Every structure is written in C-alpha cells, then in structure tokens.
C-alpha cells in the first residue's frame, strides 16, 4: 500500500498543507523574525514599521526569510510527503511545449493595461464602513512599510530589492500557491478552472492588501493557467519575477510613479483584455496537459500531440 500523500483523500492533503503552512509561519517564521530583530538591534514591531536604516534592512531580510520558510518550505515539505520526486511533483521541469516560457512574458506584457485598469476599479470599490476601515488600516500600514523599503538611493539597493521583492517571492509563492495549493483545489473541485480561480483568490487575499486585490486576483489566475497548461512552474516563476522586477525598476528610475495614476485608455484596456482571452485559448490549444492524466497518477503526464 502506497503511503505517499498524493494517494490520500484530497481533504487530508488540504489539512496537511494547512498544518505545514501554520507550523512554518508560526514557529520558523516567528523565530526568524525575533532572530533578525535581535541581530539588527531593533524591536520586532519595527520589522513591520521600520524607522531607521537598520530596521529597513532587517525588514527586507525578514520578508525574504519569511517567504522562504512560510511558502517555500511548507510547499516543499508537502511535495516531499506526496511524491518520491518532490521537485518534479511541484513542477520543476521543462514546460511542454517550451514556448510556454515565452508565452509567460507575452501574456504579462499584454495584460499590463488591463491590470492597471483593475487597480483603478479596485480603488473605487466601497465596502461596509467597519470592513472598509479595517482594510484601510492594513493598506496604510503596508503602504507605509513598502514606501520606506522601496527607497533605492543606490544600485546596491536596487539589486537587493530585486532579490527580496522579485526573485524570492516569485519562486517561493509559485511553489506554494501553484505547485501545492492549486493542485489540491483542482482535485477538490474536479475542475481546473474553478481550482485556478479559487487559488488565485487565496493568493490575492494572502497579501493582506485590499487596494491591490483585483490586480493580484487576475495575475494569480493567469499564473495558475500558465502552470496548468504548461505543466511546469518555470513559466509562472519567470512571469511572476518579471512583474515584480519591472515595478521595482520603474520605481528606481522614475520614483515619481509612486503617485497613483487614475487615467487609462479605454481602447488599450479593451485590446489588452481581448489579447488575454486569445492567449488563454492559444495556451489551451497547444497544451499537453489533461485532467485525467494529471490526477489518474497525480502527476503531470506529458504526451505528444498527434498533428496528423
């Protein structure tokens, strides 16, 4: 009898992944935060609201380490318990076909006008007063912290921010949300579309920032579709990294863009949305991934498509 987790009921997989997430965040994440605060001689509260250069550096390190422990480690431990090839199980393999690496870049670039429009729409959403005030407090605290950490007076700061906000989240978040959680949700709902959308919702909510919820929801759905149709984490990691890195580079060379822009071109947004739909159709047509093949053996089985 096989003891790997992937052969167990999906509800058990969900519980195990949740337990790993809370274990790594509650134990390892907290321990890392206290250790980093002590090493930089700052208080733990200053990690969330840095008031000095040392506290800013400590906050960045804490974000990086927390991402590795909370998302990366919990996702990897889940894959280690699920399959004898944990990296392959998560999706660390070549996409099939390899053009999906380029598609990830293309869909990101073409979706930028649509994402900007969703950001504007998000800010116009009004919730019940009590809920609105709660979310606003989280948003203000996050904005205050990010504003301090995204100040980049030198190329060294730029490089550090690309690592902390670009490379590490792209890898660790894709491991957890797409490699582990999305696999569970697709199997739970027996539908790739619903599984991708539910994962995108959780992905966006996990960032604890309502002002960017719709943008991350759409981005999460695109990352989920890219992972599902390619059978690989690499296209999504590349797309995720480029999305974060481009924002950092823009802020470095044009810091005035920290001021919010509420203008958009209707036709450009329409073309962007249409392009997203067409690219998704294209991905589905060239994909080698099929639900039955994935979950019969609970692995992404890639088979050549007969073009004759």
Secondary structure as the mmCIF struct_conf table of DSSP 4:
data_model
#
loop_
_struct_conf.conf_type_id
_struct_conf.id
_struct_conf.beg_label_comp_id
_struct_conf.beg_label_asym_id
_struct_conf.beg_label_seq_id
_struct_conf.end_label_comp_id
_struct_conf.end_label_asym_id
_struct_conf.end_label_seq_id
HELX_RH_3T_P HELX_RH_3T_P1 UNK A 5 UNK A 7
BEND BEND1 UNK A 8 UNK A 8
HELX_RH_AL_P HELX_RH_AL_P1 UNK A 10 UNK A 23
HELX_RH_PI_P HELX_RH_PI_P1 UNK A 24 UNK A 29
HELX_RH_AL_P HELX_RH_AL_P2 UNK A 30 UNK A 39
TURN_TY1_P TURN_TY1_P1 UNK A 40 UNK A 41
TURN_TY1_P TURN_TY1_P2 UNK A 44 UNK A 44
HELX_RH_3T_P HELX_RH_3T_P2 UNK A 45 UNK A 47
TURN_TY1_P TURN_TY1_P3 UNK A 48 UNK A 48
BEND BEND2 UNK A 49 UNK A 49
BEND BEND3 UNK A 52 UNK A 52
HELX_RH_AL_P HELX_RH_AL_P3 UNK A 53 UNK A 67
HELX_RH_PI_P HELX_RH_PI_P2 UNK A 68 UNK A 73
HELX_RH_AL_P HELX_RH_AL_P4 UNK A 74 UNK A 82
BEND BEND4 UNK A 84 UNK A 85
HELX_RH_AL_P HELX_RH_AL_P5 UNK A 86 UNK A 90
TURN_TY1_P TURN_TY1_P4 UNK A 91 UNK A 91
BEND BEND5 UNK A 93 UNK A 93
BEND BEND6 UNK A 96 UNK A 97
TURN_TY1_P TURN_TY1_P5 UNK A 98 UNK A 99
HELX_RH_AL_P HELX_RH_AL_P6 UNK A 100 UNK A 123
TURN_TY1_P TURN_TY1_P6 UNK A 124 UNK A 124
HELX_RH_AL_P HELX_RH_AL_P7 UNK A 129 UNK A 149
TURN_TY1_P TURN_TY1_P7 UNK A 150 UNK A 150
BEND BEND7 UNK A 153 UNK A 154
HELX_RH_AL_P HELX_RH_AL_P8 UNK A 155 UNK A 162
HELX_RH_PI_P HELX_RH_PI_P3 UNK A 163 UNK A 167
HELX_RH_AL_P HELX_RH_AL_P9 UNK A 168 UNK A 173
HELX_RH_PI_P HELX_RH_PI_P4 UNK A 174 UNK A 182
HELX_RH_AL_P HELX_RH_AL_P10 UNK A 183 UNK A 189
TURN_TY1_P TURN_TY1_P8 UNK A 190 UNK A 190
HELX_RH_AL_P HELX_RH_AL_P11 UNK A 192 UNK A 205
TURN_TY1_P TURN_TY1_P9 UNK A 206 UNK A 207
HELX_RH_3T_P HELX_RH_3T_P3 UNK A 210 UNK A 212
HELX_RH_AL_P HELX_RH_AL_P12 UNK A 213 UNK A 230
BEND BEND8 UNK A 231 UNK A 231
BEND BEND9 UNK A 233 UNK A 233
HELX_RH_AL_P HELX_RH_AL_P13 UNK A 234 UNK A 253
HELX_RH_3T_P HELX_RH_3T_P4 UNK A 255 UNK A 258
BEND BEND10 UNK A 259 UNK A 259
HELX_RH_AL_P HELX_RH_AL_P14 UNK A 266 UNK A 286
HELX_RH_AL_P HELX_RH_AL_P15 UNK A 291 UNK A 296
TURN_TY1_P TURN_TY1_P10 UNK A 297 UNK A 298
BEND BEND11 UNK A 299 UNK A 299
#
